Amino acid sequence: MVVDFLDNFSVPKIASIALYRKAVLPLAFWVLDLNWKIALPYIPQRFIDEMQGIADGSEGKIDYDILRRINMIPEITQAACTILGAWGEATESNTLLHLRALDWDENAPVSQYPSVIIYEPSEEGSNTFANIGFAGLIGVLTAMSKNGISAGEKYFY
C-alpha cells in the first residue's frame, strides 16, 4: 500500500520499496509489538497456544512473530465495521438483536478467508462459543456463546 501510494507522487518504485523496508515496516512492527506487550496480560494462554500451534503446524511457512503481529492489527486500526443493536419494539420478536458485519476493508487479504470456529475452552467459568472472523485471526472480532450471548467490538470516533 505504501509503494502504491508513493507511486501516485511519481516516487521511483525502488525508492518506495527501500523506504518501506527500512522505515515503514520496522515502525509497524514496533507499534504492533508494543500493543502486544500492553494486551498480553489480558490474552488467554489458549490464544497464544493456538497461534503457536498454527506456526508449528505450518512447517516453517508461518512465522509466529508475524502471526502475533497480524493478530494485533484489529487492535490498532480502530476498524469501523457495521454494527447494529435493536431491541424492544424495533424488532418483530420484541427481543434484543445484534448484527455485526466484518466489512471494515473488503480489499484486505484476510477478508478472502472468512471463518466460523467453534471454541470449547476448558478454563473454569468458560463457555462454548462460535468465533466469527477470519482464518488466522485468533480471539474474537465477533462471537456468540452457546448461551445466546453475542459480542462484537466497536470503536466510536
DABEL-V569260 format. One record per residue. N is the residue number from 0. RES is the residue in one small letter. PSI is psi in radians with two decimals (NA if undefined). D_LAST is the distance of its C-alpha to the last C-alpha in Angstrom with 2 decimals. Layout:
BEGIN
[[N RES PSI D_LAST] [N RES PSI D_LAST]]
END
This chain:
BEGIN
[[0 m -0.69 24.12] [1 v -0.80 24.82] [2 v -0.79 28.41] [3 d -0.71 27.61] [4 f -0.84 25.16] [5 l -0.47 27.84] [6 d -0.54 30.43] [7 n -0.36 28.88] [8 f 0.32 29.99] [9 s 0.47 33.44] [10 v 2.24 33.02] [11 p 2.43 35.85] [12 k -0.68 34.82] [13 i -0.66 36.79] [14 a -0.69 34.87] [15 s -0.77 31.48] [16 i -0.73 32.63] [17 a -0.77 33.95] [18 l -0.76 30.72] [19 y -0.85 28.80] [20 r -0.64 31.36] [21 k -0.48 31.91] [22 a -0.93 28.51] [23 v -0.88 25.51] [24 l -0.82 26.60] [25 p -0.64 27.67] [26 l -0.75 24.43] [27 a -0.76 22.44] [28 f -0.70 24.92] [29 w -0.80 24.58] [30 v -0.78 20.79] [31 l -0.68 21.25] [32 d -0.69 24.27] [33 l -0.77 22.55] [34 n -0.67 19.81] [35 w -0.81 22.80] [36 k -0.66 24.54] [37 i -0.72 21.67] [38 a -0.39 21.22] [39 l -0.73 25.00] [40 p -0.28 25.94] [41 y 0.05 23.76] [42 i 2.08 24.98] [43 p 2.48 28.00] [44 q -0.56 31.12] [45 r -0.55 31.60] [46 f -0.68 28.57] [47 i -0.77 30.03] [48 d -0.67 33.39] [49 e -0.77 32.10] [50 m -0.73 30.72] [51 q -0.67 34.04] [52 g -0.70 35.94] [53 i -0.81 34.25] [54 a -0.81 35.10] [55 d -0.74 38.63] [56 g -0.29 39.25] [57 s -0.06 38.31] [58 e 0.79 41.42] [59 g -0.04 39.72] [60 k -0.43 37.61] [61 i 2.13 34.31] [62 d 2.30 33.73] [63 y -0.80 32.25] [64 d -0.66 30.21] [65 i -0.77 28.72] [66 l -0.75 27.94] [67 r -0.74 26.37] [68 r -0.74 24.14] [69 i -0.65 23.20] [70 n -0.20 22.15] [71 m -0.23 19.68] [72 i -0.81 17.84] [73 p -0.46 15.56] [74 e -0.51 14.74] [75 i -0.22 13.63] [76 t -0.30 12.23] [77 q 0.87 9.04] [78 a 2.51 10.62] [79 a 1.14 9.33] [80 c 2.66 12.48] [81 t 2.35 13.55] [82 i 2.55 14.01] [83 l 2.38 16.01] [84 g 2.20 17.65] [85 a 2.53 20.66] [86 w 3.03 23.45] [87 g -2.37 26.46] [88 e -0.23 27.81] [89 a -0.13 25.02] [90 t 2.64 26.81] [91 e -0.62 30.42] [92 s -0.02 31.15] [93 n 0.54 29.52] [94 t 3.01 27.72] [95 l 2.26 24.24] [96 l 2.49 23.12] [97 h 2.22 20.31] [98 l 2.35 19.45] [99 r 2.13 17.55] [100 a 2.21 18.03] [101 l 1.23 17.83] [102 d 0.42 17.11] [103 w -0.56 14.50] [104 d 1.66 17.33] [105 e -0.23 20.69] [106 n -0.11 22.40] [107 a 2.39 21.73] [108 p -0.60 25.16] [109 v -0.46 24.11] [110 s -0.19 23.37] [111 q -0.11 27.14] [112 y 1.05 27.88] [113 p 2.63 26.33] [114 s 2.70 27.90] [115 v 2.07 28.45] [116 i 2.25 29.91] [117 i 2.12 31.56] [118 y 2.40 31.48] [119 e 1.29 34.19] [120 p 2.60 33.40] [121 s -0.06 36.36] [122 e 2.51 34.66] [123 e 2.35 35.74] [124 g -0.05 33.42] [125 s 2.73 31.70] [126 n 2.70 31.77] [127 t 2.42 32.14] [128 f 2.74 28.97] [129 a 2.19 28.04] [130 n 2.07 25.36] [131 i 2.04 23.98] [132 g -2.30 22.74] [133 f 2.53 24.48] [134 a 2.32 27.74] [135 g -0.34 27.47] [136 l 2.09 24.08] [137 i 2.61 25.08] [138 g -2.72 23.36] [139 v 2.13 21.03] [140 l -0.77 18.23] [141 t 2.60 19.48] [142 a 2.93 22.80] [143 m 2.31 25.29] [144 s 2.87 28.03] [145 k -0.23 31.58] [146 n 0.03 31.04] [147 g 0.23 28.56] [148 i 2.24 25.42] [149 s 2.74 22.46] [150 a 2.49 19.45] [151 g 2.26 16.33] [152 e 2.63 13.27] [153 k 2.30 9.77] [154 y 2.22 6.53] [155 f 2.32 3.78] [156 y NA 0.00]]
END
